[in-house]
Amino acid sequence: MIIFPAIDIRAGRCVRLLQGDYGLESVYGNPVHMAEKWAAAGAEYLHIVDLDGARVGGSQNLSVVQEILARVEIPVQMGGGIRSLPTLETVLETGVSRAILGSAAFKDPRFLEEAVERYPDQIAVSVDSRRGWLATDGWTRTTFQDALEFVHELEDLGVRTIIYTDIARDGMLAGPNLEDLQRINEAVEMNVIAAGGVSSIADLKALKDLGLYGAIIGKALYTGDIQLETAIKEVE
């Protein structure tokens, strides 16, 4: 199972939000320095979110991502505000290995189809769930789309990787939603990456036991509840 250290960028800074609330923000300094720190600790892949882009659309912190790509040699997956083919192409041209589609995957099926057709191995879709319903627009809007049904639709379209986040767990250090993750992982053949709530080595072991492709760790790394080097060794 791949562990993805999370670097959320807002206004050029590395931050963490509670349950996606932009009013509940903790700042952790320079995102480039954080990327270098996680790479030095043994990370094999980074997970970056442009929070400004997720909120307003378009890539708002791409220059920061470009600097990260210049400083580390491990692959990067990036999401936040990628809602058109030109934006997607720009992100991938910077050297990002995998682009994460969020709101646009739900709101613009034609864009999703074209993205998957052109870049089948470089696309992931973020499935953000609030009480089982799909959330969009940087988690500021909850739809009436059942999250699990949406996952099946994505697989039918040819999506190969999804990132499943239980928003209620995000930033709360309360443990991941193992029940939902198990149900999704058993229902599809896609790569499933877990996000939200990972707070301990025990959580990571439980996710590994589910047979997941990957797990994203955010706040627990920044608070020191999880040491990345130890976590990587435990899931090897």
ZITAJO-V258542 format. One line per field, one symbol per residue. ss: DSSP state (@ for helix, = for strand, . for the rest). phi: phi as a letter, one per 40 degrees, with the letter a starting at -180 (. if undefined). psi: psi as a letter, one per 20 degrees, with the letter a starting at -180 (. if undefined). A space follows every 10 residues. Layout:
# ZITAJO-V258542
ss->???
phi->???
psi->???
This chain:
# ZITAJO-V258542
ss->.========= ..======.. ========== @@@@@@@@@@ ....====== @@@@@@.... .@@@@@@@@@ @...=====. ....@@@@@@ @@@....=== =.@@@@@.@@ @@@@@@@@.. ..======== ..====.... ======@@@@ @@@@@@@... ======@@@. .......@@@ @@@@@@@... =====..... @@@@@@@@@. ...====.@@ @@@....@@@ @@@@@.
phi->.ccbccbcbb fgbcbbbcfg cccbbbbbgc cccccccccc chdbabbbbc cccccbggcc bccccccccc cbbccbbbbh gcbacdcdcc cccchccacb cbdccccbdc ccccccccbd cbbbbcbbbb fgbcbbfggc bbcbcccccc dcccccchcb bbbbbccccc gcfbgccccc cccccccbbc cbbcaggcba cccccccccc gccaacbbdc cccgcbcddc ccccbc
psi->pppoppoppp kjqprpqokj oiimpppkbp hghgghghgh ijpiqqoppn hgghhiqroi khhgghhghh hqjqqpqprn jnjqgggggg ghhijphppp pdghhghmhg ggghghghmh ijpqppoopo kiqpqalkji ppakppghhh ghhgghijpi pqoppohhip jikjqrnhgg gggghiirjr pppqqoioir hhgghhgghi kqhrpppehh hhijhppggg gghhj.
